[in-house]
Structures are given as structure tokens and as C-alpha cells.
Amino acid sequence: MGPPWAGFLWHFAPYVFNPYDVTPIMTQIWDRLTYLLFLLVAALVALTFRDYGLSWDEPFHIEYGERLLRYYTSGGADSSAFSYINLYLYGGLFDAPVALLAKWLPFELAESRHLLIATTGLLGLVGTWRLARLLAGSRAGFFAALLLITMPGWYGHLFINPKDIPFATTMVWASYALARLARHLPDSSWRDWLFFGVCGGMAMGMRIGGVLIVGYLGLALMLWFLATLCRPAARHSLLHDSVALLPKLLLAAVVAYGVMVAVWPWALSSPLRHPYEAMTTFSHFPVIIPTQVDGVWINSDALPVFYLPLMMAIKLPLLQLLLLAVLPLFAGRIVHWARQPESAGDTRWLSWAVVVIALFLPLLYAIVSSPGMYNEMRHFLFLLPPLAILAGVGGDLVWGYLQRRAPIQRVAVLLMVVIYLGLHVATLVRLHPYEYIYYNPLVGGVKGAEKRFELDYWSTSQRELYTALKQYLRDNGGEAALHQPWRIRLCGAPEAALYYHEPEWTTRWIGEQGDADFEVGITGNICPPPRLPATIEVRRDGALLGYVNDLRGP
């Protein structure tokens, strides 16, 4: 008999590996819907990339990119990038090309960079679609792409995050390459292994954390080995097949390492020691930053083990969380499907295992090793594509189930989803251009998260603050007032703030002595409570993000 829920599970299960019962025409329709989605997102990027402020880290990446360009154009003679703060620990796959391309674009430097970061994020969206489509067909691919782009953690960082969005993009493409070769083990083509080597090298050339892809590969090979070992008919060829894989593994390793050091000059200067130093440094990042967790400020090296799971629970939209809840159905079916006699020797299931590994291995690592984390889950944005893929599978499963229900049930569910998506998009519109500060209703949204969790930690609201300050000066003193030697007391991202200052202005950090004419600040641990109501305030959904106070007196 079994437990009562077993029949329900098995009733659902066939739709996980049987979304392939759709006709070629339906496959074409879902693919075209995905292409339309890509066009809509590209149009949004083109219309809004100028709205975003310079983020805290961007000025440093601008300088690092310039130093990398000087390294390449000098034939390696200029090694100033090797000692630039801690950015030499990062590969130059993104910063160097962006430094070059930004010179050719007809926009301001910050705008050009935001357009290029967003373009990279769109490539990540395409990679997510390709991987979901490989696993479960065109319908699941569309759902995965839709669910990723409506994650504020992805779309909000799409323009302003020069570290984590490019890294997440390279990781999803490396995962796709691995899933593609895993489904044909041990007979994966040389071309698949070469593609995996290039993608893996690009991930490590963005950030040494890309070495995680080696762990994904190792676990996938171990699962293949154990599954083959459990089939008596295949045991006799296991040794031969394992040995035959070695040249392909060597090719992928050589290509990956070559790509990594080619785009990472500091690693190239000592190909063994420097990547190892970067890996050990990032595993326990030495920078300690106070981080707000449910209203309490905790140093980043002492965060609770549940910090990352908590951030995922309150930062992901509710629809994605709900669709992830159907994953046990997927897990039950994959075990059932893999045990079928006609499936013996078929390694397509390993493609699914790759996505599960890509989600849970880094999550387990973060929980067990407690690496230095801060700024909610931004260092783990590369988990969002596998989350979207699995949620997309959940959406595909529910869609298949509803096809066999009464029309009124299908219409009711579809109507609820459309209403939810409409409300969700309306929330993102209200938050624009600070979509990344989103929190879901489990904590009361952005307003509920105020003073409990971090909001504008990138200090991107400085753009809006300085724009408003300049207009305030014009309104009260004309254009000439802009060019007075105003003294600005700043509590935010200093280098980013200078991008918006007039040449005559001088800046003092909030802790420095001396008088000031204006105080500009963002809300957070580094700033004292502002005097409210402030002269100028930037708010979203009622939560204060930044402020300007006129200190000159009446």
C-alpha cells in the first residue's frame, strides 16, 4: 500500500521526465516565447541602464580594468595590477574587456559599464534557459528563464554588480557544459570536454571560486562510477571506460587552466602558487564587515550558520519558493526512472544531478565552512540560475498536471499566477532602480526589512541624492551655486560619490573633524541615525535608503 501521499507523488511524477510528450509545434511555440522574453528583457535593459547609480565597488573595478589593459598593451611590463588592493585576487575576464569596450561606447563611463554588466547577465539568462531546456524541454526552459529574470536578486544586480553577475554567468555556462557531457558518459565527445574546459576556465578566470566546477565534475563522475558499479552487466567494462576518460579529463584540465591564467595576469605570474593563495584567501575572507541580521549587527566572520538559507528564504519571490516545493516530486521520479530496466546505462539522469549539485554543494559549503559573507546573499548569486532551473521544472510539472484537470481549475491557477506576477512586477517598478533591495512578504517586504536587514548596501542611491542636491542648489541659488566650494560630509561609498561631485566640492568622511555645509548619507551600520525629516530623502516602499541634510543653518 504505502503512505497516503505516495499515490499522489506517483500521479505527479510522470510529468517530470515526460514533458517530452509535447508536439514539435508546441516545442517551437515555447522556444519562440522564450525568444520574445529575451527581446523584452533586452529592451528593458536598453531603456533603463542609465537609471542606475555607481555601486560601491565599481570605481575600484574601473581602475583594475585600466591596469589590466596596461599589462596587456605593455606586453606584461606594467604589473601595477598585481598590487592593486585585493582585486589582483580576481581574474580579469570581465574587467579588462569592459575597460576596453567602455572606451568605444557613446555613453558616460558608469552608463557604459552598466550596459555591459547587464549584457553579461543576459548571457547568464540564456545559459539558464539552455540548461533547463536540456533537462526538461522547451517549456521548462521558458519557465526557468522567466523565473530567473523576475528574481530581484538577479535583475537588481544585473546593472550594478561587476563581480557576482559575471561570475554567476560563467558558472551557469560551465554547469551547462558539464550537464551536456554528463548525459553521454562515458562516451562524451572530445568537443563536449573541450567546451567544458573553456567554460570552466572562464569561471575560474572570473573568480577562483569557479574551482567549484571541479567539485561538480568530481561528484558527477563518482555518481556515474557508482551507478555503473551497481549494474553487473556493465562492471566488466568499467575499468576500460574509466581509463578511456583520462585523456579527455586531461584535455579539459589543460584548457581550463590555460584559459584561467590567460585572463588572470597575477595567476600567470605564478601559475601554481598564486591561484592557491587566492583560493585560501577567499575561503576565509580576511575583511570583517558588520552585517545586519534581524535587527542585530553581527561581524561577517561570526554570522550564524543559517545566514545564507535565511537570506534565500526572505529574498526569493514567493512563486519561486512555492515551485521549489515540488522538488520532492522530481526526486521521487528520478529514482523511479533510473531503476527502470530500459534505462540501464542511460546517463541522462546525471544532467539533473549536475543541477542539484550546483545548488546544494555551495550551499552545504557555506553552512559547514562559514566563509566570510556579508551583503545578504550577493556572493552566492550563482545559486540563482540552478534555483530558477529547478523552480522551472516545478512549474513545468504543475503545468503538465493541470493539463489533465478540469478547465476551471487550469484557468483559476493561471489567473492566480498572472495576478501574482503582475503584483510582483509592480513591486519591482516601485523599487526601481533599487530592485536588488527587495525582500519578500515573509518579512513584510522592503518596509518590513528596514532596520532589520541590509537595504542599499551598494550605495547606488547616491546618484539620486546628488542629482537632487544639485537641483536643490540651483533652485536656491541658480547655476552658479553648483560651483561654490561646498564642504560635503559623506557617509557612503567615497569613490562612487566623487563621480557625482562638482570639481569645486570637497569631501569629508563622516568621522573626520571639521565643519560641513551638507551631509550626504545612506542608511546602514556605518552611518549615524540621520536628522529627520531630512532636506532630501530617497525612499522606496516607505523605507529610507539615503538622505541629504543642509547644515548651513537658516
TORPAVEX-901411 format. One line per 3 residues: number of its first residue (from 0); their letters; for each residue x, y, z of C-alpha. Coordinates in nm, 2 decimals. Layout:
NUM) A) X,Y,Z  ...
END
This chain:
0) MGP) 0.00,0.00,0.00  0.25,0.26,0.11  0.18,0.60,0.27
3) PWA) -0.12,0.81,0.16  0.10,1.06,-0.02  0.28,0.80,-0.23
6) GFL) 0.00,0.77,-0.48  -0.01,1.15,-0.52  0.36,1.16,-0.58
9) WHF) 0.35,0.89,-0.85  0.05,1.06,-1.01  0.26,1.37,-1.05
12) APY) 0.59,1.20,-1.13  0.55,1.11,-1.50  0.53,1.47,-1.59
15) VFN) 0.89,1.54,-1.48  1.05,1.32,-1.73  0.76,1.33,-1.97
18) PYD) 0.73,1.69,-2.07  0.86,1.54,-2.40  0.51,1.44,-2.49
21) VTP) 0.46,1.79,-2.63  0.45,1.81,-3.01  0.72,1.97,-3.22
24) IMT) 0.48,2.26,-3.28  0.45,2.32,-2.90  0.82,2.30,-2.86
27) QIW) 0.86,2.57,-3.13  0.60,2.78,-2.96  0.77,2.77,-2.62
30) DRL) 1.10,2.85,-2.78  0.95,3.15,-2.95  0.80,3.27,-2.63
33) TYL) 1.15,3.24,-2.47  1.30,3.45,-2.76  1.03,3.70,-2.71
36) LFL) 1.11,3.72,-2.34  1.48,3.77,-2.42  1.38,4.06,-2.65
39) LVA) 1.16,4.22,-2.39  1.44,4.20,-2.13  1.69,4.34,-2.38
42) ALV) 1.45,4.63,-2.45  1.42,4.69,-2.07  1.79,4.70,-2.04
45) ALT) 1.82,4.94,-2.33  1.56,5.17,-2.18  1.68,5.17,-1.81
48) FRD) 2.05,5.11,-1.79  2.11,5.48,-1.75  1.89,5.49,-1.43
51) YGL) 2.13,5.31,-1.21  2.39,5.47,-0.98  2.75,5.37,-0.95
54) SWD) 2.79,5.10,-0.69  3.04,5.08,-0.41  3.29,4.85,-0.58
57) EPF) 3.27,4.99,-0.93  3.54,5.26,-0.91  3.79,5.00,-0.79
60) HIE) 3.70,4.77,-1.08  3.73,5.06,-1.32  4.09,5.12,-1.20
63) YGE) 4.17,4.75,-1.20  4.04,4.71,-1.56  4.26,5.00,-1.67
66) RLL) 4.57,4.84,-1.50  4.49,4.51,-1.67  4.48,4.69,-2.01
69) RYY) 4.82,4.84,-1.94  4.95,4.50,-1.85  4.84,4.35,-2.19
72) TSG) 4.93,4.65,-2.40  5.28,4.67,-2.24  5.34,4.30,-2.31
75) GAD) 5.34,4.23,-1.93  5.59,4.51,-1.84  5.33,4.71,-1.64
78) SSA) 5.24,4.49,-1.34  5.07,4.75,-1.14  4.75,4.54,-1.14
81) FSY) 4.94,4.28,-0.92  4.93,4.51,-0.62  4.60,4.69,-0.65
84) INL) 4.42,4.65,-0.32  4.28,4.29,-0.32  4.14,4.29,-0.68
87) YLY) 4.45,4.11,-0.81  4.29,3.80,-0.64  4.02,3.82,-0.91
90) GGL) 4.07,3.72,-1.27  4.04,3.98,-1.54  3.79,3.81,-1.77
93) FDA) 3.53,4.08,-1.71  3.72,4.39,-1.60  3.97,4.40,-1.89
96) PVA) 3.73,4.37,-2.18  3.49,4.61,-2.02  3.76,4.87,-1.97
99) LLA) 3.83,4.84,-2.34  3.47,4.83,-2.47  3.36,5.12,-2.24
102) KWL) 3.60,5.35,-2.44  3.41,5.28,-2.76  3.06,5.32,-2.63
105) PFE) 2.89,5.66,-2.67  2.78,5.69,-2.31  2.92,5.81,-1.98
108) LAE) 3.16,5.56,-1.82  2.92,5.44,-1.55  2.64,5.40,-1.80
111) SRH) 2.87,5.21,-2.04  2.97,4.97,-1.76  2.61,4.91,-1.65
114) LLI) 2.51,4.83,-2.01  2.80,4.58,-2.03  2.73,4.42,-1.70
117) ATT) 2.36,4.38,-1.80  2.47,4.23,-2.13  2.67,3.97,-1.94
120) GLL) 2.37,3.90,-1.72  2.16,3.84,-2.03  2.41,3.58,-2.14
123) GLV) 2.35,3.42,-1.80  1.98,3.42,-1.86  2.04,3.24,-2.20
126) GTW) 2.26,2.99,-2.02  1.99,2.92,-1.77  1.74,2.86,-2.04
129) RLA) 1.98,2.63,-2.23  2.04,2.42,-1.93  1.68,2.39,-1.83
132) RLL) 1.58,2.31,-2.19  1.85,2.04,-2.20  1.70,1.88,-1.89
135) AGS) 1.33,1.91,-1.93  1.24,2.06,-2.27  1.14,2.40,-2.41
138) RAG) 0.85,2.46,-2.17  1.07,2.42,-1.86  1.33,2.63,-2.03
141) FFA) 1.09,2.92,-2.07  0.97,2.89,-1.71  1.33,2.89,-1.58
144) ALL) 1.42,3.20,-1.78  1.11,3.38,-1.67  1.16,3.28,-1.30
147) LIT) 1.53,3.40,-1.31  1.47,3.74,-1.47  1.18,3.81,-1.22
150) MPG) 1.42,3.73,-0.93  1.51,4.08,-0.79  1.84,3.93,-0.68
153) WYG) 1.92,3.88,-1.05  1.76,4.17,-1.22  1.85,4.41,-0.95
156) HLF) 2.22,4.32,-0.96  2.21,4.30,-1.34  2.33,4.66,-1.39
159) INP) 2.55,4.73,-1.09  2.74,4.42,-0.98  3.07,4.38,-1.17
162) KDI) 3.17,4.08,-0.96  2.88,3.84,-0.89  2.67,3.87,-1.21
165) PFA) 2.96,3.79,-1.45  3.07,3.51,-1.22  2.72,3.36,-1.20
168) TTM) 2.70,3.38,-1.58  3.02,3.18,-1.62  2.91,2.93,-1.36
171) VWA) 2.58,2.85,-1.53  2.75,2.81,-1.87  3.01,2.58,-1.71
174) SYA) 2.73,2.38,-1.54  2.55,2.36,-1.88  2.87,2.23,-2.04
177) LAR) 2.91,1.97,-1.76  2.55,1.86,-1.79  2.58,1.82,-2.16
180) LAR) 2.88,1.58,-2.13  2.74,1.40,-1.83  2.44,1.28,-2.01
183) HLP) 2.66,1.08,-2.25  2.92,0.94,-2.01  3.14,0.76,-2.07
186) DSS) 3.11,0.83,-2.44  3.10,1.21,-2.42  3.26,1.37,-2.72
189) WRD) 3.60,1.54,-2.73  3.41,1.85,-2.83  3.20,1.84,-2.52
192) WLF) 3.50,1.81,-2.30  3.67,2.09,-2.48  3.36,2.31,-2.43
195) FGV) 3.36,2.22,-2.06  3.73,2.31,-2.03  3.67,2.66,-2.19
198) CGG) 3.37,2.73,-1.97  3.53,2.61,-1.65  3.84,2.82,-1.73
201) MAM) 3.63,3.12,-1.78  3.46,3.07,-1.44  3.79,3.04,-1.26
204) GMR) 3.92,3.34,-1.47  3.64,3.54,-1.32  3.69,3.43,-0.96
207) IGG) 3.89,3.14,-0.82  3.56,3.02,-0.66  3.49,2.88,-1.01
210) VLI) 3.70,2.59,-0.89  3.37,2.46,-0.75  3.30,2.34,-1.10
213) VGY) 3.58,2.08,-1.05  3.38,1.96,-0.75  3.07,1.94,-0.96
216) LGL) 3.26,1.73,-1.21  3.41,1.50,-0.94  3.07,1.43,-0.79
219) ALM) 2.92,1.36,-1.13  3.19,1.12,-1.22  3.16,0.95,-0.88
222) LWF) 2.78,0.90,-0.93  2.85,0.76,-1.28  3.11,0.52,-1.14
225) LAT) 2.88,0.40,-0.86  2.58,0.36,-1.09  2.79,0.16,-1.33
228) LCR) 2.93,-0.05,-1.05  2.57,-0.14,-0.94  2.49,-0.28,-1.28
231) PAA) 2.66,-0.63,-1.31  2.64,-0.62,-1.69  2.85,-0.31,-1.71
234) RHS) 3.11,-0.39,-1.45  3.34,-0.57,-1.69  3.39,-0.25,-1.90
237) LLH) 3.41,-0.01,-1.60  3.79,-0.01,-1.58  3.83,0.03,-1.96
240) DSV) 3.57,0.31,-1.97  3.74,0.49,-1.67  4.08,0.47,-1.83
243) ALL) 3.94,0.60,-2.16  3.81,0.91,-1.98  4.16,1.01,-1.86
246) PKL) 4.28,1.18,-2.19  3.95,1.38,-2.21  3.98,1.48,-1.85
249) LLA) 4.34,1.59,-1.91  4.23,1.79,-2.22  3.96,1.97,-2.01
252) AVV) 4.20,2.04,-1.73  4.47,2.18,-1.95  4.23,2.40,-2.15
255) AYG) 4.06,2.53,-1.83  4.39,2.62,-1.66  4.52,2.78,-1.98
258) VMV) 4.20,2.99,-2.01  4.22,3.09,-1.64  4.58,3.21,-1.64
261) AVW) 4.54,3.38,-1.98  4.28,3.62,-1.84  4.43,3.65,-1.50
264) PWA) 4.78,3.81,-1.52  4.86,3.77,-1.15  4.79,3.39,-1.17
267) LSS) 5.00,3.38,-1.49  5.30,3.52,-1.30  5.30,3.22,-1.07
270) PLR) 5.05,2.96,-1.21  5.06,2.73,-0.92  5.12,2.94,-0.61
273) HPY) 4.90,3.24,-0.69  4.57,3.06,-0.77  4.62,2.86,-0.45
276) EAM) 4.68,3.18,-0.25  4.36,3.33,-0.39  4.16,3.02,-0.31
279) TTF) 4.28,3.00,0.05  4.22,3.38,0.09  3.86,3.37,-0.04
282) SHF) 3.77,3.06,0.16  3.81,3.27,0.48  3.80,3.63,0.35
285) PVI) 4.00,3.85,0.59  3.78,4.15,0.56  3.53,4.18,0.85
288) IPT) 3.22,4.38,0.79  2.93,4.43,1.03  2.62,4.27,0.88
291) QVD) 2.26,4.32,0.99  2.06,4.01,1.08  1.71,4.06,1.21
294) GVW) 1.80,4.39,1.36  2.13,4.29,1.52  2.47,4.39,1.38
297) INS) 2.70,4.09,1.36  3.05,4.07,1.23  3.08,3.89,0.90
300) DAL) 3.31,3.63,1.04  3.06,3.54,1.32  2.74,3.51,1.12
303) PVF) 2.50,3.22,1.22  2.52,2.90,1.01  2.17,2.96,0.89
306) YLP) 2.25,3.31,0.74  2.26,3.20,0.37  1.95,2.98,0.39
309) LMM) 1.77,3.26,0.57  1.86,3.51,0.30  1.74,3.28,0.03
312) AIK) 1.41,3.23,0.22  1.34,3.60,0.25  1.50,3.73,-0.07
315) LPL) 1.35,3.49,-0.32  1.00,3.57,-0.45  0.72,3.35,-0.31
318) LQL) 0.63,3.20,-0.65  0.99,3.06,-0.69  0.98,2.93,-0.33
321) LLL) 0.64,2.76,-0.40  0.76,2.60,-0.72  1.07,2.47,-0.54
324) AVL) 0.84,2.29,-0.30  0.75,2.04,-0.58  1.11,1.92,-0.60
327) PLF) 1.04,1.61,-0.38  0.82,1.50,-0.67  1.11,1.54,-0.91
330) AGR) 1.34,1.35,-0.66  1.10,1.06,-0.64  1.06,1.03,-1.01
333) IVH) 1.43,1.04,-1.09  1.49,0.74,-0.86  1.20,0.55,-1.01
336) WAR) 1.30,0.64,-1.37  1.67,0.54,-1.31  1.57,0.20,-1.18
339) QPE) 1.37,0.10,-1.49  1.53,-0.18,-1.68  1.51,0.00,-2.01
342) SAG) 1.70,0.29,-1.86  2.00,0.08,-1.77  2.32,0.25,-1.90
345) DTR) 2.14,0.57,-1.98  2.31,0.86,-1.80  2.07,1.14,-1.88
348) WLS) 1.99,1.15,-1.51  2.34,1.28,-1.45  2.24,1.61,-1.61
351) WAV) 1.98,1.65,-1.34  2.24,1.55,-1.08  2.47,1.83,-1.20
354) VVI) 2.20,2.10,-1.14  2.12,1.96,-0.79  2.49,1.95,-0.71
357) ALF) 2.53,2.31,-0.84  2.27,2.42,-0.59  2.34,2.21,-0.28
360) LPL) 2.72,2.18,-0.29  2.79,2.55,-0.25  2.51,2.58,0.00
363) LYA) 2.65,2.30,0.21  3.00,2.45,0.19  2.87,2.79,0.31
366) IVS) 2.69,2.62,0.60  2.98,2.40,0.71  3.28,2.62,0.65
369) SPG) 3.12,2.96,0.73  3.33,3.17,0.48  3.32,3.54,0.53
372) MYN) 2.98,3.66,0.40  2.80,3.99,0.41  2.56,4.19,0.20
375) EMR) 2.28,3.93,0.22  2.34,3.66,-0.05  2.51,3.86,-0.32
378) HFL) 2.83,3.64,-0.30  2.61,3.34,-0.39  2.42,3.49,-0.68
381) FLL) 2.55,3.20,-0.88  2.29,2.98,-0.70  2.01,3.17,-0.86
384) PPL) 2.03,3.00,-1.20  2.01,2.64,-1.06  1.73,2.76,-0.83
387) AIL) 1.55,2.90,-1.13  1.60,2.58,-1.33  1.46,2.36,-1.05
390) AGV) 1.17,2.60,-1.00  1.12,2.60,-1.37  1.10,2.22,-1.36
393) GGD) 0.85,2.26,-1.08  0.64,2.50,-1.30  0.66,2.25,-1.59
396) LVW) 0.54,1.97,-1.36  0.25,2.17,-1.23  0.16,2.28,-1.59
399) GYL) 0.16,1.91,-1.70  -0.06,1.82,-1.41  -0.31,2.10,-1.48
402) QRR) -0.34,1.98,-1.84  -0.52,1.68,-1.70  -0.75,1.87,-1.47
405) API) -1.08,2.04,-1.53  -1.06,2.36,-1.74  -1.19,2.57,-1.45
408) QRV) -0.90,2.45,-1.23  -0.65,2.54,-1.50  -0.80,2.89,-1.55
411) AVL) -0.81,2.95,-1.18  -0.44,2.86,-1.12  -0.33,3.05,-1.43
414) LMV) -0.53,3.36,-1.32  -0.37,3.35,-0.97  -0.02,3.32,-1.12
417) VIY) -0.08,3.61,-1.36  -0.22,3.83,-1.08  0.08,3.74,-0.86
420) LGL) 0.33,3.82,-1.14  0.15,4.15,-1.20  0.18,4.25,-0.84
423) HVA) 0.54,4.13,-0.82  0.64,4.33,-1.13  0.45,4.63,-0.98
426) TLV) 0.67,4.60,-0.67  0.99,4.60,-0.88  0.87,4.91,-1.07
429) RLH) 0.82,5.09,-0.74  1.16,4.99,-0.62  1.33,5.09,-0.95
432) PYE) 1.63,5.14,-0.98  1.70,4.96,-0.65  1.53,4.63,-0.73
435) YIY) 1.81,4.44,-0.55  1.68,4.57,-0.21  1.37,4.35,-0.25
438) YNP) 1.25,4.13,0.04  0.95,3.91,0.01  0.63,3.93,0.22
441) LVG) 0.77,3.68,0.47  0.94,3.97,0.64  0.69,4.24,0.53
444) GVK) 0.87,4.34,0.21  1.12,4.62,0.20  0.95,4.83,0.46
447) GAE) 0.94,4.53,0.70  1.31,4.47,0.64  1.41,4.83,0.72
450) KRF) 1.64,4.84,1.02  1.63,4.46,1.03  1.83,4.36,0.72
453) ELD) 2.06,4.54,0.48  1.90,4.75,0.21  2.11,4.98,-0.02
456) YWS) 2.45,4.84,0.08  2.58,4.92,-0.27  2.52,5.30,-0.21
459) TSQ) 2.36,5.33,-0.55  2.11,5.58,-0.41  2.39,5.83,-0.41
462) REL) 2.32,5.91,-0.77  1.97,6.01,-0.69  2.08,6.20,-0.38
465) YTA) 2.34,6.41,-0.57  2.11,6.48,-0.86  1.85,6.61,-0.61
468) LKQ) 2.12,6.81,-0.42  2.23,6.98,-0.74  1.87,7.07,-0.83
471) YLR) 1.82,7.20,-0.47  2.13,7.43,-0.51  2.00,7.55,-0.85
474) DNG) 1.66,7.62,-0.70  1.81,7.82,-0.42  2.10,8.00,-0.59
477) GEA) 2.10,7.94,-0.96  2.35,7.76,-1.17  2.64,7.95,-1.00
480) ALH) 2.55,7.78,-0.67  2.66,7.45,-0.81  3.02,7.57,-0.84
483) QPW) 3.07,7.71,-0.49  3.33,7.53,-0.27  3.08,7.33,-0.07
486) RIR) 3.20,7.10,0.20  3.03,6.76,0.19  3.03,6.54,0.49
489) LCG) 2.98,6.19,0.34  2.86,5.86,0.48  2.85,5.62,0.19
492) APE) 3.07,5.50,-0.09  3.35,5.76,-0.11  3.49,5.68,-0.45
495) AAL) 3.15,5.64,-0.61  3.04,5.97,-0.45  3.33,6.16,-0.61
498) YYH) 3.19,6.05,-0.95  2.89,6.28,-0.89  3.08,6.57,-0.72
501) EPE) 3.14,6.90,-0.88  3.52,6.99,-0.91  3.48,7.27,-0.65
504) WTT) 3.34,7.05,-0.38  3.54,6.89,-0.10  3.45,6.58,0.09
507) RWI) 3.50,6.48,0.45  3.42,6.13,0.58  3.16,6.12,0.85
510) GEQ) 3.42,6.05,1.12  3.65,6.34,1.02  3.67,6.66,1.21
513) GDA) 3.57,6.99,1.06  3.26,7.18,0.95  3.05,7.09,0.66
516) DFE) 2.78,7.25,0.45  2.59,6.94,0.36  2.57,6.59,0.50
519) VGI) 2.50,6.30,0.25  2.45,5.96,0.38  2.30,5.61,0.32
522) TGN) 2.12,5.41,0.59  2.33,5.13,0.74  2.58,5.04,1.00
525) ICP) 2.85,5.30,0.90  2.62,5.60,0.93  2.47,5.75,1.24
528) PPR) 2.09,5.80,1.26  2.01,6.09,1.03  1.82,6.40,1.14
531) LPA) 1.47,6.35,1.00  1.29,6.48,0.82  1.60,6.54,0.60
534) TIE) 1.64,6.81,0.34  1.63,6.54,0.07  1.53,6.18,0.12
537) VRR) 1.54,5.87,-0.11  1.27,5.62,-0.01  1.13,5.31,-0.17
540) DGA) 0.81,5.15,-0.03  0.84,5.38,0.27  1.20,5.26,0.36
543) LLG) 1.47,5.53,0.38  1.77,5.45,0.16  1.96,5.78,0.16
546) YVN) 1.94,6.14,0.27  2.09,6.49,0.24  2.08,6.74,0.52
549) DLR) 2.16,7.11,0.47  2.38,7.21,0.76  2.43,7.57,0.67
552) GP) 2.15,7.69,0.90  1.88,7.94,0.83
END
